[in-house]
Amino acid sequence: MTKYEAKSSNSSNDLDIKRLSRELINKPSSSLKSKPKPKSNSYKVGVALYFMSGQIYKTPEFTVDDIYDALQQNKRWLDQENGGAINLGYVVRYNPYKFYERENHGRA
């Protein structure tokens, strides 16, 4: 038998069920936890803009109310502080987005 051939049908007897169940029971609980949530509750509410092209632009500079007001006033362009502008004519959807403060992990 070469190493690429399948084993005989008795391969199910090769499993040590007791050993496998012990490994599952003794598995550290830290490996079962989900992603850690942000520790700090401090955040700024901005907006996520979804464009026709499929792009998503998230900015803390504007809120949902700002976008709504601009659309109600038939404004097509929304000027940004950095000198850029957002063309609202291509926005298909927008919703609030929370920007959490990042914790400094020793990076400069």
SULURQUI-V149765 format. One record per residue. N is the residue number from 1. PHI is phi in radians with two decimals (none if undefined). NEAR is the number of other ideal C-beta (glycine too) atoms within 8 Angstrom. Layout:
N | PHI | NEAR
N | PHI | NEAR
This chain:
1 | none | 2
2 | -1.48 | 4
3 | -1.25 | 3
4 | -1.65 | 3
5 | -1.41 | 6
6 | -1.26 | 2
7 | -1.28 | 6
8 | -1.16 | 4
9 | -1.20 | 4
10 | -1.49 | 7
11 | -1.15 | 7
12 | -1.17 | 6
13 | -1.33 | 5
14 | -1.37 | 6
15 | -1.41 | 6
16 | -1.70 | 5
17 | -1.08 | 6
18 | -1.12 | 6
19 | -1.12 | 7
20 | -1.12 | 9
21 | -1.19 | 8
22 | -1.11 | 8
23 | -1.11 | 8
24 | -1.19 | 7
25 | -1.21 | 6
26 | -1.54 | 5
27 | -1.13 | 8
28 | -1.06 | 4
29 | -1.17 | 6
30 | -1.14 | 5
31 | -1.35 | 6
32 | -1.67 | 5
33 | -1.34 | 6
34 | -1.48 | 2
35 | -0.97 | 3
36 | -1.22 | 5
37 | -1.46 | 4
38 | -1.01 | 7
39 | -1.28 | 5
40 | -1.53 | 8
41 | -1.56 | 4
42 | -1.47 | 5
43 | -2.61 | 10
44 | -2.07 | 6
45 | -1.55 | 9
46 | -2.10 | 14
47 | -2.48 | 14
48 | -1.93 | 11
49 | -1.85 | 13
50 | -1.88 | 9
51 | -1.73 | 11
52 | -0.99 | 5
53 | -1.28 | 5
54 | 1.73 | 5
55 | -1.27 | 6
56 | -2.15 | 8
57 | -2.08 | 8
58 | -1.93 | 10
59 | -2.49 | 9
60 | -1.45 | 7
61 | -1.25 | 6
62 | -2.14 | 8
63 | -2.03 | 9
64 | -1.05 | 9
65 | -1.11 | 6
66 | -1.07 | 10
67 | -1.16 | 15
68 | -1.05 | 8
69 | -1.08 | 8
70 | -1.11 | 10
71 | -1.19 | 9
72 | -1.16 | 6
73 | -1.58 | 6
74 | 1.01 | 5
75 | -1.38 | 8
76 | -1.63 | 6
77 | -1.98 | 8
78 | -2.06 | 11
79 | -1.32 | 5
80 | -1.80 | 10
81 | -1.12 | 4
82 | -1.41 | 4
83 | 1.75 | 4
84 | -1.47 | 6
85 | -2.57 | 7
86 | -1.90 | 10
87 | -1.52 | 8
88 | -1.27 | 12
89 | -1.16 | 5
90 | -1.85 | 8
91 | -1.46 | 12
92 | -1.72 | 6
93 | -2.86 | 6
94 | -2.59 | 9
95 | -2.68 | 7
96 | -1.13 | 9
97 | -2.45 | 9
98 | -1.60 | 8
99 | -1.83 | 10
100 | -1.47 | 8
101 | -1.21 | 7
102 | -1.45 | 4
103 | -1.49 | 6
104 | -1.43 | 5
105 | -1.79 | 4
106 | 1.43 | 3
107 | -1.59 | 4
108 | -1.53 | 1
